[in-house]
Amino acid sequence: MKPSYRRFILSFTIFFWITFSLFAQTQITETFNHTPLADVLKKLNQSYGIKFAYDNQLIQNIYITATLKSVTVPQALEKIFSETGLEAVPLNEVWIVRKSAVKEKRTGKKPLAIIHDKNSGETVPYARISVDNQPLRTDARGIIVLPPITADTVTIQISSPGYRSTTLRIARTELQVRNFDLEPIPQMPGDTTAAVTIFEIGDRTGEVIVNARNIKWLPQLNNSDALAPISLVSGIDATFENIDRLIVRHQGSDKNLITLDGFNIYHTEHFFGALSSFNVNAIKDVRIRRGTLDITQGGRTSSVIELTGKTGNEKRFSATAGIDQLATHIALEGPLGKNITYLFTARRSITDRYQSPLYFQLLKNVLSEDISIRKKLTTFASDTAPSTLKFYDLNAKISFQPSPLEILSVSSYTSDDRLKFSQQNTNRNVTESADWGNKGLGLQWSRQWNEIFSHRLNVGLSSYQLQYFHHDTLLRRRIRLRDTVLKNYDTYNSLKDFNLNLATVIKVSEFHSFETGIGYNRVNIRTNESYIQTNNQLRILDTTRVYRQSPTTRAAWIQYSLKYGIIKALNIAIRAEHYNLTQQTYLNPRFESYFTVHPQLTLKTSAGIYRQYLYKITQVGNSYRNLWVAANGNELPIVKSDKAMIGFTWRHDNSTYLDLEAYLQHTSGITIMQKTIRRSNNQLKASNKIYQITNRTIGIDCMAGKKWQHSEAWVAYSLSRTYNQSDNLNHGNEYPAIDDHLHEIKLGTIYWWRRWSLATTWIYGSPRPWDELKFTQNLQLSTDYQKNAASLPSYHRLDAAIAYSFKINQSQFDCGLKIFNVYNHNNVLTRIFTLTDTPLIDYLQGNPFYTYEENEGMNFAFNIYLNWSF
């Protein structure tokens, strides 16, 4: 063979061998998204035969997000371990995983931590995290910027209500963008590792957190009701038995800001306030701030109830369903592919098909006196049943997470109630109908751009509509005369709300940060109201109102925060709001401070000015006959509330807590509707007149609790006084507000024994005032009349719940009984007056021309339920 051929063959052989060797190397193509490192190594071993040796403790709580496309093993491992502080070194065909031998440079950059639910993969909002005993808290996205780490190792403690606390010792090199898992505590009696948690005191002033996963064990009418447990918190009136009257520190329910995933909610109840319209299966986090709002929030003066919706299970499909004597519900959630999750929940009443004793209890207590005359035992819809009251609510949400530090979600909410009632007999014809509800659509986009800057954008659309009609004709016979009494009440109230909020956080250093943002809110309101009462065609009461309003509020805010030493947080902020109906700009300064004087003791103070431009006008004694209106600065003033609070929180080893807050608030511009009586043209007329009042409230709220592994007990106590004043009422003197009572006590306990759950709550409220009228012979108020001077009886009731849980394969079943007012105490909620059908004749004959009607609380009632979850 010629030398040239030999050289050619040799060159070709070498080239072929090199090429073959390169292409013969394992080519890896994989995508990992927030995947535990242990699972990544297992996948590489099973799919590509790569062998690893490592210490399980070393790779625990490390998650990998990486995309590998046709890369070699060394390239793949370099990318996988690039931000973990670990490295893989080959030894005899085995890759040894160890700590990186080369230390990273101390850049001083602040690491980021993301807290996840270990089972579902969802982030955990507002989780507590302590770095070398420095207390911090994640934001609503579950993200926290940690202080710069200079030591080689750091101790991190993480906790959140409903999760097991964890303590980790982590190398500084492992804290760049670090994901931590919190293990949910099993929420099932009989599980030896389960633990009960209902309430938790938050880190912000007035804040109480409700564990959404344990709500179902409490004694409430519907076990999927997300808001019912809030009434067990101190400072929140539980003696009205009505979600629509969620009075927080003696300010009306319309003064509460209720948000769900970025949009405002105006209709929060079913069954005229007996149940809330929020399905707990759609809610991840429930928390209330009594008496204060964040600087990013405005437009209300009382409190904020923040409902954070679930984003959906990132790891697997799961479902929940259930039924009780009022409604049935279902929830579905799971992944939709890479980085996308979904959630869907639905709840619908069954009262149009099956009407239980509980249904008629609710109907008797929350509807008008004309409907409550029908007291009938359990019936099915096939029977002759003139009244129907039904509701439904829907929640849907899709979330997309392009990266661990960014999330985009779209959520929707629909709630609707419908009432139909008709009764006809020889002397009376009554027809009543109502259709009211709320729809909402929210878009959220949040991103942590780096350790310094983050933003949160909320865009929300919300619409509320109420259509209420009541017609009553009564034929009243006397000896030689016949009276025809007509009552006609017709209301239409619609509200469309567009809301945009952009909030940014700039963390300039470990101790200093700024929060700035802008907000825009536009509302269109349409209202028509007509209330007519006649006797033989003579008008006794005639009220007609029409509103057409388009208020717009533009807001901007800035807040400076300091954290240093014992100063856990010092927030100084100002919020500017421009309101178009008055063409004025209002400044609302706010201040908060928290001092950790002892590892177990935090002192706190807050003060601020809050303004409200939209509110309800409610007719006294009829909580569901209300109208949303907008302030115009004249007959409908802007509500302004000045608040100050001081208190402390004491925590002992996460099992015992004591929280006390003393507060003072002065609120002006409150608008109420008051029924008045006057004589005109030989007639007695009652009319609904609007008054402006101011309110002064002082009080102390105390909440204490103790937790054991399988039980929890708590006590909530409120000591307060609240007074109203109006130049046109009570001779201009102060008088007790209708919700004034000196004491309110709430006791609660829950105990898990084997597979059983037992829970009880007891509520006591000292006497509240009512308005007893006193007239002279000339139909003038008597000189010894004092408004709201009479007292109702004390309020008290005992509720109980018992449940049994069991598992079949992967499914959990819960069945139980909830009992309301166990010892059947007759509570009087309100007492109001109304004219008789023939007031002038009764007056001239010396008979009472008005009567008092008592709105009584619910008597003994029970609800049986069954839940299934997978």
ABEGO torsion letter per residue (X at the ends): XBAAAAAAAAAAAAAAAAAAAAAABBBBBBBBBGBBAAAAAAAAAAAAGBBBBBBAAAABGBBBBBBBBGBBAAAAAAAAAAAAGBBBBBBGGBBBBBBBABBBBBAGBBBBBBBBBAAAGBBBBGBBBBBGGBBBBBBAAGBBBBBBBABABBBBBBBBBGBBBBBBBBBAAABBBBBBBBBBBBABBGBAABBBBABBBBABBGBBBBBAAAAAABBBABAABAAAAAAABBGBBAAAGBAABBBBGGBBAAABBBBBGGBBBABABBGGGABBABBAAABABBBBBBGBBBAABBGBAABBBBBBBBAEBAABBBBBBBBBAABBBBBBBEBAEBGBBBBBBBBBBAAAABBBAAAAAAAAAABBAAAAABBBBBBBAABBBABBBBBBBBBBBBBBBABAABBBBBBBBBBBBBBBBBBBBAABBBBBBBBBBBBBBBBBBBBBABAABBBBBBBBBBBBBBBBBBBBBBBBBBAABBBBBBBBBBBBBBBBBBBBBBBBBBBABAABBBBBEBBBBBBBBBBBBBBBBBBGGBBABBBBBBBBBBBBBBBBBBBBBBBBEABABBBBBBBBBBBAAAGBBBBBBBBBBBBBABAABBBBBBBEBBBBABBBBBBBGBAABBBBBBBAGBABBBBBBBBBBBBBBBBBGGABBBBBBBBBBBBBGBBBBBBBBBBBGGBBBBBBBBBBBBBBBBBBBBBBBBBBAABBBBBBBBBBBBBBBBAABGGGBBBBBAABBABBBBBBBBBBBEABBBBBBBBBBBBBBBBBBBBBAAGBBBAABBBGABBBBBBBBBBBBBBBBBBBEABBBBBBBBBBGAAGBBBBABBBBBBBABAAAAAAAGBBABBBBBBBBBBBBBBBBBBBBX
